[in-house]
Amino acid sequence: MDRIRIRGGNRLVGRIAISGAKNAALPLMTASLLTDQTLTLTNLPHLADIATLASLLAQHGVQVSMNGDAPNGGHSGRALSLTARAITSTTAPYDLVRKMRASVLVLGPLVARAGRARVSLPGGCAIGTRPVDLHLKGLEQLGARIELKEGYVEAAAPGGLKGGHIVFPTVSVGATENLMMAASLARGDTVMVNAAREPEIGDLARCLNAMGANISGIGTDTLRICGVERLHGTTHPIIADRIEAGTYAIAAAITRGDLELVGARPELFEAFLECLKRMGVVVTTTPDGLRFACTNGELVGVDVMTEPFPGFPTDLQAQIMALMTTVQGAAMITETVFENRFMHVPELCRMGANINVHQASAMVRGVPSLTGAPVMATDLRASVSLVLAGLAARGETTVNRIYHLDRGYERIEEKLAACGADIERIGGSA
């Protein structure tokens, strides 16, 4: 099992190209099930989760092909073409679904296109249960019959789905995506109230509209979908990954460096940018993206609460906590989106961090310096928080279980090393 070794203390300076967003790419890939024509996605990140979902789609009958290369170490030339001329299987088996919870996003498109689906329940995960009940209740409101049998969701709509009025009791990104895709091929109109507003949902809606769907209210919490008989193919560029951009912005701050993030867009994570500015990070817009620099003296701690978009992203909580361990003063970090998402805290404390957790909040007090140590990743975002801490720590840090990292960060060690980090991937057992 690979590891990452970091010798901390180097100030990062340079430019990093931001990849396409994983959290946008995955639902966009499942949208290929909605048409018998080719959907081509450009700006595709090269990640383990992309490969996992491609394998799942292939067993449903989708022809998958990769075109283009990645010039200059970037990703803009890479395009994924997906063609589902016929759905050859409506079953998403446990062995594939268990690897990635986003696999449940095939449920809505399969029912809408083929009239039925049998999808394994994804089960729990390291950062909480994240149940799929909102997906299932929404499909029922669109006319599907739902049964749970032997660990599988069996959904059927032999006469096709019909429009409905869906009010989400809580904001759910996955349920919004799944039901928006399903409603695109339903008879009649669907209104979704309290829908998630994340930029990745807007990206999916714009792609669906380019395929012939009729979706309005994009960017608001009320989506209106007028169902159409069929969708067609299109070519769609995936938006920049705001979580990757936020992670590298924190890499600049935690090393007191100066990084330009090419392709980063401020409207994708304004609450995060405001947090960094309050801490003392200088954020400026450049012709190619955003620049993050520490030029105004010592950074200070600020309180953070995660919330659905446009609030502070839960997927940047672990990273901002790593930064807070290195600044002056104290910060209260409160997690409101997922339970059990503080598993990086014991590992950060092994490196000398001063963090006290009480229920859904963590009090972080800055320390003079972190110290390198062997640490173990527990999930995707926790793993990168340990990499960030290692960049700032005195001595050597070894991060184990980095297969988590490869699910969401494309060539992270190469991108950081190019800006001055002393970081390398080591093969072999942990």
C-alpha positions in Angstrom: 0.0 0.0 0.0 1.4 3.4 -1.0 2.3 6.1 1.4 3.2 9.7 1.1 6.3 11.1 2.9 6.6 14.8 3.6 9.5 16.8 5.0 7.8 20.0 6.2 8.9 23.6 6.5 9.1 24.6 2.8 7.2 27.7 1.7 5.1 26.9 -1.4 5.4 29.4 -4.3 4.1 28.9 -7.8 1.1 28.0 -9.9 -1.2 25.0 -9.7 -3.8 24.0 -12.3 -7.1 23.1 -10.8 -8.7 19.9 -12.2 -12.3 19.3 -13.1 -14.6 18.7 -10.1 -15.0 15.1 -9.0 -18.3 15.9 -7.4 -19.6 17.3 -10.7 -18.0 14.6 -12.9 -19.7 11.7 -11.1 -23.4 12.7 -11.6 -22.6 13.9 -15.1 -21.3 10.5 -15.9 -24.5 8.8 -14.7 -26.5 11.2 -16.9 -25.2 9.2 -19.9 -27.8 6.6 -18.9 -30.6 9.0 -19.9 -29.9 8.9 -23.7 -28.9 6.5 -26.4 -26.5 9.1 -27.9 -23.0 10.0 -26.8 -22.3 12.3 -23.9 -18.7 13.7 -23.9 -17.3 15.2 -20.8 -14.2 17.4 -21.0 -12.0 18.7 -18.2 -12.2 15.3 -16.6 -10.1 14.6 -13.5 -8.1 11.4 -13.4 -9.2 9.8 -10.1 -10.0 6.4 -8.6 -13.7 7.3 -8.2 -14.0 8.2 -11.9 -12.6 4.7 -12.8 -14.9 3.0 -10.3 -18.0 4.7 -11.8 -16.9 4.0 -15.3 -16.7 0.3 -14.4 -20.2 0.4 -13.0 -21.6 2.2 -16.1 -19.9 -0.3 -18.4 -21.7 -3.2 -16.7 -25.0 -1.3 -17.4 -24.1 -1.3 -21.1 -22.4 2.1 -21.4 -19.6 2.2 -23.9 -16.8 4.2 -22.3 -13.9 5.7 -24.2 -11.2 8.2 -23.3 -9.9 10.7 -25.8 -7.1 13.2 -25.7 -4.1 13.5 -23.4 -3.1 15.9 -20.7 -0.8 18.5 -22.1 1.8 20.2 -19.8 0.6 18.1 -16.8 -2.9 19.5 -17.0 -6.2 17.9 -17.7 -7.9 20.1 -20.2 -7.2 17.7 -23.1 -8.8 14.7 -21.5 -12.3 13.8 -22.6 -14.6 10.9 -21.6 -17.2 9.7 -24.1 -20.1 7.7 -22.8 -22.7 6.0 -25.0 -25.6 4.0 -23.6 -27.2 2.8 -26.8 -29.0 0.1 -24.9 -29.3 -0.6 -21.1 -28.0 -4.2 -20.9 -28.4 -4.5 -17.1 -30.5 -2.6 -14.6 -28.6 -4.1 -11.6 -25.9 -2.2 -9.8 -24.2 -4.9 -7.7 -22.9 -4.5 -4.2 -19.3 -5.2 -5.2 -19.2 -2.0 -7.2 -21.6 0.2 -5.2 -19.8 -0.5 -1.9 -16.6 1.2 -3.3 -18.3 4.5 -3.7 -21.5 6.0 -2.4 -22.0 8.1 -5.5 -22.9 4.9 -7.3 -26.5 5.3 -6.1 -26.8 8.1 -8.7 -27.5 5.4 -11.3 -30.9 4.7 -9.6 -32.9 7.7 -11.0 -31.5 7.5 -14.6 -32.1 3.7 -14.8 -35.7 4.0 -13.7 -36.4 6.9 -16.0 -34.8 5.3 -19.0 -35.5 1.6 -18.5 -38.5 1.6 -16.2 -36.7 -0.3 -13.5 -33.5 -0.5 -11.4 -32.0 -2.8 -8.8 -29.3 -1.0 -6.9 -27.4 -2.2 -3.9 -27.8 -0.2 -0.7 -24.5 1.6 -0.2 -24.4 1.1 3.5 -22.5 3.3 5.9 -19.2 5.1 5.4 -16.4 6.5 7.4 -18.0 10.0 7.8 -21.6 8.9 8.6 -24.5 6.9 7.4 -25.7 9.3 4.7 -29.0 7.4 4.1 -30.7 7.3 0.7 -34.2 7.6 2.1 -34.7 11.0 0.4 -33.8 9.5 -3.0 -36.4 6.7 -2.5 -39.2 8.9 -1.2 -38.6 11.3 -4.1 -38.8 8.5 -6.7 -42.0 7.3 -5.1 -43.5 10.8 -5.6 -42.5 10.5 -9.2 -44.6 7.3 -9.5 -42.0 4.6 -8.9 -42.7 1.5 -6.7 -39.9 1.0 -4.2 -39.0 -2.3 -2.4 -36.0 -3.2 -0.3 -35.0 -6.8 -0.8 -31.8 -8.5 0.4 -29.8 -5.4 0.6 -31.0 -3.9 -2.7 -33.3 -1.1 -3.7 -35.7 -2.4 -6.3 -37.5 0.4 -8.1 -40.0 0.0 -10.9 -42.0 2.3 -13.1 -43.2 0.2 -16.0 -45.4 2.9 -17.3 -42.8 5.5 -16.9 -42.3 8.2 -14.3 -44.6 11.2 -13.9 -44.1 14.7 -12.6 -44.5 15.4 -9.0 -44.0 18.0 -6.2 -41.1 17.1 -4.0 -40.2 19.0 -0.8 -36.9 17.9 0.8 -37.1 18.0 4.6 -33.3 18.5 4.6 -30.9 19.6 1.9 -29.4 16.6 0.0 -27.0 17.0 -2.9 -27.3 13.4 -4.0 -31.1 13.3 -3.8 -31.4 16.5 -5.7 -29.1 15.2 -8.5 -30.8 11.8 -8.7 -34.3 13.1 -8.8 -33.5 15.9 -11.2 -32.1 13.4 -13.7 -35.2 11.1 -13.2 -37.6 14.0 -13.6 -36.0 15.1 -16.9 -37.7 12.1 -18.6 -40.9 12.0 -16.5 -44.3 12.9 -18.0 -45.4 16.3 -16.9 -43.8 18.9 -14.6 -41.8 18.4 -11.4 -41.1 21.0 -8.7 -38.4 20.3 -6.2 -38.4 22.6 -3.1 -35.5 23.0 -0.7 -33.2 21.6 -3.4 -29.5 21.7 -2.9 -27.8 24.7 -4.5 -24.2 23.4 -4.9 -22.3 24.5 -8.0 -22.0 20.9 -9.1 -25.8 20.7 -9.2 -25.9 23.7 -11.5 -23.3 22.1 -13.7 -25.4 18.9 -14.0 -28.6 21.0 -14.8 -26.8 22.9 -17.5 -25.6 19.7 -19.0 -29.0 18.2 -18.9 -30.5 21.2 -20.6 -27.8 21.0 -23.3 -29.0 17.4 -23.8 -32.6 18.6 -24.3 -34.0 18.7 -20.8 -36.1 21.7 -19.6 -34.8 22.7 -16.1 -35.3 26.2 -14.6 -34.5 27.7 -11.3 -30.8 26.7 -11.6 -28.8 28.1 -8.6 -31.9 28.5 -6.4 -33.5 26.2 -3.9 -36.6 25.6 -6.2 -36.1 23.6 -9.4 -38.7 23.2 -12.0 -38.3 20.4 -14.5 -40.6 20.0 -17.5 -40.3 16.4 -18.6 -39.3 15.5 -22.1 -39.7 12.3 -24.2 -36.0 11.8 -24.9 -32.6 13.4 -24.4 -29.7 13.6 -26.9 -26.0 13.7 -26.7 -23.8 16.7 -26.1 -20.3 17.8 -25.2 -20.0 19.4 -21.7 -16.9 20.9 -19.9 -16.8 20.0 -16.2 -16.5 23.0 -13.8 -13.3 23.5 -11.8 -13.0 21.6 -8.5 -13.7 24.1 -5.7 -12.7 21.6 -3.1 -9.3 21.0 -4.7 -8.9 24.7 -5.1 -9.7 25.3 -1.5 -7.3 22.6 -0.4 -4.4 24.2 -2.4 -5.4 27.7 -1.1 -4.9 26.2 2.4 -1.6 24.7 1.3 -0.5 28.3 0.5 -1.7 29.6 3.8 -0.4 26.8 6.0 3.1 27.2 4.6 2.8 31.0 4.5 3.4 30.8 0.8 2.1 32.4 -2.4 0.2 30.2 -4.9 -1.8 31.1 -8.0 -4.6 28.6 -8.7 -5.3 28.4 -12.4 -8.9 27.9 -13.2 -10.2 28.6 -9.7 -13.4 30.7 -9.7 -14.4 32.9 -6.7 -18.2 32.3 -7.1 -17.8 28.6 -6.4 -16.7 29.1 -2.7 -17.2 32.6 -1.5 -17.8 31.6 2.1 -14.5 29.8 2.2 -12.7 32.8 0.6 -14.2 35.1 3.2 -12.9 32.9 6.0 -9.4 33.0 4.6 -9.5 36.8 4.3 -10.6 37.1 7.9 -7.7 35.0 8.9 -5.3 37.3 7.1 -4.7 35.6 3.8 -4.5 38.0 0.9 -6.8 36.7 -1.9 -6.6 38.4 -5.4 -8.2 37.7 -8.7 -5.7 37.0 -11.6 -6.3 36.7 -15.4 -6.1 32.9 -15.0 -7.7 32.3 -11.6 -7.0 33.2 -8.0 -3.9 34.0 -6.0 -3.5 33.2 -2.3 -0.6 34.9 -0.4 0.5 35.5 3.2 2.0 38.9 3.2 0.3 40.7 6.1 1.9 39.1 9.1 0.7 36.2 11.3 -2.6 34.5 10.6 -5.3 34.4 13.2 -8.0 31.9 14.1 -11.6 32.4 13.2 -14.8 30.4 13.9 -16.2 28.2 11.2 -19.5 26.4 10.8 -20.1 24.0 7.8 -23.4 24.5 6.0 -24.9 23.5 2.6 -23.9 25.8 -0.2 -23.5 28.8 -0.2 -22.2 28.2 3.3 -18.7 26.9 4.2 -18.2 23.5 2.6 -18.1 20.4 4.8 -15.5 19.0 2.3 -13.1 21.7 3.4 -13.6 21.3 7.2 -10.7 19.0 7.8 -8.4 21.1 5.8 -9.3 24.4 7.5 -8.8 22.7 10.9 -5.3 21.7 9.9 -4.6 25.4 9.1 -6.2 26.6 12.4 -3.7 24.5 14.3 -0.9 26.7 13.0 -2.3 30.2 13.6 -2.5 32.6 16.5 -5.4 32.3 18.9 -8.3 29.9 18.9 -11.1 28.8 16.6 -14.3 26.9 17.0 -15.1 24.6 14.1 -18.7 23.2 14.0 -19.8 20.5 11.7 -23.5 20.5 10.8 -23.6 18.5 7.6 -22.2 15.0 8.5 -21.8 13.2 11.8 -18.6 11.5 12.7 -16.4 13.8 10.6 -13.7 14.6 13.1 -11.8 11.4 12.7 -8.7 13.4 11.6 -8.5 15.0 15.0 -6.5 12.2 16.8 -4.1 12.1 13.9 -3.5 15.9 14.0 -3.0 15.7 17.7 -0.3 13.1 17.1 1.5 15.9 15.3 1.2 18.2 18.2 -2.1 19.9 17.5 -4.2 21.3 20.4 -7.8 20.2 19.6 -10.7 19.4 21.9 -13.9 17.9 20.5 -17.3 18.3 22.1 -20.1 16.7 20.1 -20.3 18.5 16.8 -17.7 21.2 17.6 -14.0 21.3 17.9 -12.0 23.9 19.7 -8.7 24.4 18.0 -5.9 26.4 19.7 -2.9 27.3 17.5 0.5 25.9 18.5 4.0 27.3 17.8 4.7 24.4 15.4 3.5 21.0 14.4 5.8 18.0 14.5 6.1 15.3 11.8 4.8 11.8 12.7 3.4 8.7 11.1 -0.3 9.2 10.6 -3.2 7.3 9.0 -5.9 8.6 6.7 -9.5 7.7 7.6 -11.4 9.3 4.6 -10.8 11.4 1.6 -10.8 14.9 3.2 -9.1 13.7 6.4 -6.3 12.3 4.4 -5.5 15.6 2.7 -5.7 17.5 6.0 -2.8 15.3 7.2 -0.8 16.1 4.0 -1.4 19.8 4.7 -0.3 19.5 8.3 2.8 17.6 7.1 3.7 20.5 4.8 3.9 22.9 7.9 5.3 20.4 10.4 8.9 20.2 11.6 10.5 16.9 10.5 9.1 14.1 8.6 5.4 13.0 8.2 4.3 9.7 6.7 0.7 9.5 5.6 -0.6 5.9 5.3 -3.8 4.6 3.6 -3.5 7.2 0.8 -5.9 5.3 -1.4 -8.4 7.6 0.1 -6.4 10.6 -1.3 -6.4 9.1 -4.8 -10.2 9.1 -4.8 -10.3 12.9 -4.9 -6.9 14.5 -5.7 -5.2 14.2 -9.1 -1.4 13.9 -8.8 -1.3 15.8 -5.6 2.3 15.1 -4.8 3.4 16.3 -8.2 1.4 19.5 -8.0 2.8 20.3 -4.5 6.4 19.3 -5.4 6.4 21.6 -8.4 5.8 24.5 -6.0 8.6 23.6 -3.6 7.1 20.9 -1.3 9.5 18.1 -0.2 7.0 15.3 -0.8 7.1 11.9 -2.4 4.9 8.8 -2.9 6.4 5.6 -1.6 5.3 2.2 -2.8 5.0 -0.9 -0.6 3.1 -1.9 2.5 2.1 0.5 5.2 
